[in-house]
Amino acid sequence: MTDLETAIIIADVKRFFDSMTGFSEKALSAAFLECYNNSPDFLAFSNDGIMRHYDEFKQICTGYYDRLKQQRIETIQEKFRVIDKNLVIVGWTGNIVADFKNGDTLKMKGYAVTYLFKRIDNTWKVIHSHESSPPPEFIKKAH
């Protein structure tokens, strides 16, 4: 692959990744989940250390986003590694502040995710993800 081809792929995946982040910030769970490949091959390692297939991943995401009002996501660093024209690894680190509908807040500093994106039917999809972070800070709404 040429440098130009690689740059075009990275720009394409970056646009897709940025839209994913926007869906997450606005707590749009259905749009966010559309970014993931609903197939038996999908695999996600969540921040709690549990390995999940798509249906299990969808269940925890839906539960989280149903309680979420919004998130603020700050990128510290992101790296794109093009494996071939249909496969890209994205490494991301950042901070997330999650505001819940009940007024509670969750602050996750130093959050890290590795994504494996695959072009399927000319659309990028996450086929594998692995999340990790230090323990979050939970701020209970004052009553």
C-alpha positions as CSV (number, residue, x, y, z in Angstrom):
1,M,0.0,0.0,0.0
2,T,1.2,3.5,-0.8
3,D,1.5,6.3,1.8
4,L,-1.4,8.0,0.1
5,E,-3.6,4.9,0.3
6,T,-2.8,4.5,3.9
7,A,-3.5,8.2,4.6
8,I,-6.9,7.9,2.9
9,I,-7.8,4.8,5.0
10,I,-6.8,6.5,8.2
11,A,-8.9,9.6,7.3
12,D,-11.9,7.3,6.6
13,V,-11.6,5.4,9.8
14,K,-11.0,8.6,11.8
15,R,-14.2,10.1,10.5
16,F,-16.1,6.9,11.5
17,F,-14.3,6.8,14.9
18,D,-15.2,10.5,15.5
19,S,-18.9,9.8,14.7
20,M,-18.8,6.9,17.2
21,T,-17.4,9.2,19.8
22,G,-20.2,11.7,19.1
23,F,-22.9,9.0,19.5
24,S,-21.3,8.0,22.8
25,E,-21.1,11.7,24.1
26,K,-24.8,12.2,23.3
27,A,-25.8,8.8,24.8
28,L,-27.2,7.6,21.5
29,S,-26.9,3.9,22.2
30,A,-28.6,2.6,19.0
31,A,-26.4,4.6,16.8
32,F,-23.3,3.8,18.9
33,L,-24.1,0.0,18.7
34,E,-24.5,0.2,14.9
35,C,-20.7,0.9,14.8
36,Y,-20.1,-2.7,16.1
37,N,-20.3,-5.8,14.1
38,N,-23.2,-8.0,15.2
39,S,-21.7,-11.4,14.4
40,P,-20.5,-14.5,16.2
41,D,-16.9,-13.4,15.6
42,F,-17.3,-10.1,17.6
43,L,-15.4,-10.0,20.9
44,A,-15.2,-7.3,23.5
45,F,-13.2,-7.1,26.7
46,S,-14.9,-4.6,28.9
47,N,-13.3,-2.5,31.6
48,D,-14.6,-4.9,34.2
49,G,-12.3,-7.6,32.7
50,I,-15.1,-9.7,31.3
51,M,-14.9,-11.1,27.7
52,R,-18.3,-10.7,25.9
53,H,-19.8,-11.5,22.6
54,Y,-22.0,-9.0,20.8
55,D,-25.4,-9.7,22.5
56,E,-23.7,-9.5,26.0
57,F,-21.9,-6.3,24.9
58,K,-25.1,-4.8,23.6
59,Q,-26.9,-5.6,26.9
60,I,-24.3,-3.8,29.0
61,C,-24.0,-0.8,26.6
62,T,-27.8,-0.4,26.5
63,G,-28.0,-0.5,30.3
64,Y,-25.3,2.1,30.6
65,Y,-26.7,4.4,28.0
66,D,-30.2,4.1,29.2
67,R,-29.0,5.7,32.5
68,L,-26.7,8.2,30.9
69,K,-27.6,11.8,30.2
70,Q,-24.4,12.7,28.4
71,Q,-20.6,12.2,28.4
72,R,-17.7,14.5,27.8
73,I,-14.9,12.7,26.1
74,E,-11.4,14.1,26.0
75,T,-8.8,12.5,23.7
76,I,-5.3,12.4,25.1
77,Q,-3.9,10.3,22.3
78,E,-5.0,8.2,19.4
79,K,-3.0,6.0,17.0
80,F,-4.1,4.4,13.8
81,R,-2.3,1.3,12.4
82,V,-3.4,0.2,8.9
83,I,-3.0,-3.6,8.6
84,D,-4.5,-3.7,5.1
85,K,-7.2,-1.9,3.1
86,N,-9.9,-3.6,5.2
87,L,-8.4,-3.8,8.7
88,V,-7.2,-1.0,11.0
89,I,-6.2,-1.0,14.7
90,V,-7.0,2.1,16.7
91,G,-5.5,2.8,20.1
92,W,-7.2,5.5,22.1
93,T,-6.5,7.0,25.5
94,G,-8.5,9.8,27.2
95,N,-10.7,11.0,30.0
96,I,-14.4,10.5,30.2
97,V,-16.9,12.3,32.4
98,A,-20.3,10.6,32.4
99,D,-23.3,12.5,33.7
100,F,-26.3,10.3,34.6
101,K,-30.0,11.1,34.5
102,N,-30.2,10.8,38.3
103,G,-27.5,13.5,38.8
104,D,-24.6,11.2,39.6
105,T,-21.3,11.6,37.8
106,L,-18.6,9.1,36.9
107,K,-15.1,10.3,36.1
108,M,-12.8,7.9,34.2
109,K,-9.3,9.2,33.9
110,G,-6.7,7.4,31.8
111,Y,-9.3,5.3,30.0
112,A,-7.8,3.2,27.2
113,V,-9.3,1.3,24.3
114,T,-7.9,-0.8,21.5
115,Y,-10.3,-1.3,18.6
116,L,-10.0,-3.5,15.6
117,F,-12.0,-2.0,12.7
118,K,-12.9,-4.1,9.6
119,R,-14.4,-2.8,6.4
120,I,-17.6,-4.9,5.9
121,D,-19.8,-4.1,2.9
122,N,-17.9,-0.8,2.5
123,T,-18.7,0.3,6.1
124,W,-16.2,0.3,9.0
125,K,-17.3,-1.9,11.9
126,V,-15.6,-2.7,15.3
127,I,-15.0,-6.4,15.3
128,H,-12.9,-6.5,18.5
129,S,-12.4,-4.1,21.4
130,H,-10.5,-4.1,24.7
131,E,-11.0,-1.4,27.4
132,S,-9.1,-0.7,30.5
133,S,-8.6,2.1,33.0
134,P,-7.7,2.9,36.6
135,P,-10.6,2.8,39.0
136,P,-13.1,5.6,38.3
137,E,-14.2,8.3,40.6
138,F,-17.9,8.1,41.4
139,I,-19.6,11.4,42.6
140,K,-23.0,10.9,44.1
141,K,-25.5,13.7,43.6
142,A,-26.0,15.7,46.8
143,H,-29.5,15.3,48.1
